[in-house]
């Protein structure tokens, strides 16, 4: 969602969100004047709040109440306003705010998580499941959210046959047959928009056959995890154009072949989160608990789903706010997740689930630090 806000509108939106995160109470202009050194009059704040409401970023839960952030407001906050410079500027606005505590910086949060997780080393002495249970409990304590950590996938499928086929100009299908005769395929664009030279289709067909023969002779019998971590620069120079395509395709295929099971998610911190005022309705609590206990396969697929990115080796944090979540029981919640990896291959995911009224800076830092720690542990 692209909304252009002035500096004043950004600061007031930040103040509204920070007040609501801390208190769970709607906020009016008088409270903002008392709690934040915004440097403007109450009338100006009311005008800006009106603009934010018309933009769909805040709303009044009922006529006589102050404003609270909408899902769209939180999305703007996460995408556009959480930056080191703006965090510093917004913190400087805090003034006489007993109900709005000074926040820890994201770097400090990350170090706190890292220090706590280091207590689990050497994890080989604990055992894998004990390590993840301990990590989940630490994250639940530090984030105040429900923590979700999937068990790492140990796919041992081996390559039996590989074939590259051009299905139309510039589109290549990679077909992989495993030792159990399962077939997996992935279609990707061979060329980017910036590619300067594009060989004739007949040339590509010929090259694809040569590359397929070369890969089959060298890679047959190796696991899919090994394939995704190969150094494709070993390909002859004239076939380098296929290296990135093959790497990305095999990483995607490896991820897709992981079959989730109901026991693959460690869940901690449920009791604390469900005492938040957002979860006062018994029926809502029951649907969330049912999802966590009985429908983990759906949840597994959601938290292990990665956004499209050109850099598949980079750890990415995904933030799904409110109605952005496709699963009905958590459409009033925020889910923050990031994969952890073995090499460049995602083998599991770390996530936190809480109300949309969430300390996003800290929660994102917690998830990122945990994903980095587990990636290091499993590499």
Secondary structure, DSSP 8 states (H G I E B T S, - for coil): ------HHHHHHHHHHHHHHHHH-S-B-HHHHHHHB---S-HHHHHHHHHHHHHTTSEEESSTTS-EEE-HHHHHHIIIII-SHHHHHHHHTTB-S-SSS-----HHHHHHHHHHHHHTT-SHHHH-HHHHHHHHHHHHHHHHSSEEEEE-------BEEEEEEEEEETTEEEEEEEETT--EEEEEEESS-TT------HHHHHHHHHHHHHHHHHHHTT-BHHHHHT--GGGS-GGGGGGHHHHHHHHHHHHHHT----TT-EEEE-HHHHTTSGGG--HHHHHHHHHHHHH-HHHHHHHHT-----S-TTS--EEEEEGGGSSSGGGTTEEEEEEEEEETTEEEEEEEEEEESS--HHHHHHHHHHHHHHHHHHH-
